[in-house]
Amino acid sequence: MRKHKFRAWDTEEEKMLYEVDISSDGYVMKHEYGNYVGVVEELIVIEYTGMQDMEGTDIYEGHICWDKRNECYGVIEFDEGKYVFVWDNIVEDLCEVNKEIEIDGNIFEDVHLLG
């Protein structure tokens, strides 16, 4: 079974909160300090996919990745019960391409990579 890991995008401060936990009552907690950060509805929670890219880096929802084979950027999404890599309106199962892509950013801080 894969480890459940989360990050959260703080829409007010426009910054990523790394290594957060979600309590059973819906609060997002910073893992490194154990401090209360905010209610889930106030943050955009991003989940670890359980897979790594070609460099061995953990892949999260919302990552923007470079596909060397197709020479294009795409986005990691959760769709119909699975993680997918979406590029140029093409959807591929992440488990089939994760070792062929490299993380270059995320949809919150690096949207310019998508054109």
Steps between C-alpha positions, in 0.01 A plus 500: 500500500631846412575763759250787513685830482355843441597854412273803500490820296424803715284718274526806725879505536558335161752248629532125522482331841713186487446186706157564646261259671121504497326428829180297518304820570624667180785718624826529311802476728858589411692177549833648601362717781162345579348849477142562391508647149140519383180321414518283185248724320735799538792319337541292188619159616727306265560127539808289428437256216715221642732524197829669415621665181806398298725674756341322797309810619156447657216596266202695640174608340548830322862442406603626158728248333713495187449197276828445312343245265227736376698819572217675682378602844205335670320503833440227758129462580273256682232383259250213521672333794858518374788742451559614143744711301310743277667674204355652181156352583655152525456305825748227599503285813773637725617150590589446133701822449634605842855381418495698172411839647685754714342743748564864407249680721138517608176658380504764774849644464608404147191520278709690242660165405169390346508780243 
